[in-house]
Amino acid sequence: MSPSEVVQRQLEAYNAQDLDAFCATYADDCVIYDLHGAATQSGAAAIRTRYAKTFADFPNNRAWVEHRMMLGDVVIDHEKGERSPEGPFFEALVIYTVKDGRIARVDFVK
């Protein structure tokens, strides 16, 4: 599976709020960062906890890709999303680094 396919599978699981499928796209030691900042989640358990809460708090949550770029193992998405059809809305650049078929690192630019 290409890095782009891994990231797309992650996005589809996110939109379906399928926590198990979503977490399966992440490496066990994946780290999520705010760009040039501290890690916000480190490891599979922390990622699962964060997104279990997100899915519980926002059952109509969804995101979509406005633009995707790829080079080697790096996928950069310009993502927009909504917590519900009425908002709030969000936007981010998300830099995914994929290793061995799973997301190894994520950097968020918000």
C-alpha positions in Angstrom: 0.0 0.0 0.0 1.4 3.4 -0.9 1.8 6.2 1.7 -1.1 8.0 0.1 -3.3 5.0 0.4 -2.5 4.6 4.1 -3.4 8.2 4.7 -6.6 7.9 2.7 -7.6 4.7 4.7 -7.0 6.7 7.9 -9.2 9.5 6.7 -12.0 7.1 5.7 -11.8 5.4 9.1 -11.9 8.9 10.8 -15.0 9.8 8.9 -16.7 6.5 9.7 -15.6 7.0 13.3 -14.2 3.4 13.2 -11.7 3.7 16.0 -10.1 0.3 15.4 -9.6 0.8 11.7 -8.4 4.4 12.4 -5.8 3.2 15.0 -4.7 0.4 12.7 -3.2 2.9 10.3 -0.8 4.2 13.0 2.5 2.7 14.1 2.6 1.6 17.7 5.2 4.3 18.4 3.7 7.0 16.3 4.0 10.6 17.6 1.7 13.5 16.8 3.1 17.0 17.0 2.0 20.6 16.6 4.5 21.8 14.0 7.6 23.1 15.7 6.0 22.3 19.0 5.7 19.6 21.6 4.3 16.2 21.0 0.5 16.1 21.7 0.2 12.3 21.6 2.9 9.7 21.7 2.2 6.0 21.1 -0.8 4.0 20.1 -2.6 4.2 23.5 -2.5 8.0 23.6 -3.7 8.2 20.0 -6.6 5.8 20.7 -7.6 7.8 23.8 -7.5 11.1 21.9 -9.7 9.9 19.1 -12.1 7.9 21.2 -12.9 11.1 23.0 -13.2 13.0 19.7 -15.5 10.5 18.2 -17.6 10.4 21.4 -17.8 14.2 21.8 -18.5 14.8 18.1 -20.6 12.0 16.6 -21.1 14.0 13.3 -17.4 14.9 13.0 -15.9 14.6 9.5 -13.0 15.9 7.5 -12.1 16.1 3.8 -9.0 16.8 1.8 -8.8 20.1 -0.2 -5.4 19.2 -1.6 -2.9 16.4 -1.2 0.8 16.3 -2.1 3.2 13.4 -1.8 6.9 12.9 -2.0 8.4 9.6 -1.0 7.1 8.5 2.4 5.6 12.0 3.2 1.9 12.9 2.5 0.8 16.5 3.1 -2.9 17.2 3.2 -4.7 20.5 3.4 -7.7 19.3 5.4 -10.9 21.0 6.3 -13.6 19.6 8.6 -16.5 20.1 10.8 -17.6 18.9 14.2 -21.2 18.9 12.9 -22.9 20.3 9.8 -23.6 23.5 11.9 -19.9 23.7 13.0 -17.6 24.5 14.5 -15.4 24.1 11.5 -11.6 23.5 11.3 -8.7 23.7 8.9 -5.2 22.3 9.1 -2.2 21.3 7.1 -1.3 17.8 8.1 2.1 16.3 7.4 2.1 12.5 7.6 5.2 10.4 7.5 4.5 6.8 6.6 7.0 4.0 7.4 6.4 0.3 6.7 2.8 0.8 5.7 1.7 2.7 8.8 1.7 6.4 9.9 4.9 7.0 12.0 4.6 10.7 12.6 2.1 13.5 12.2 2.7 17.2 12.2 -0.3 19.5 12.5 -0.2 23.1 11.3 -3.3 24.9 12.6 
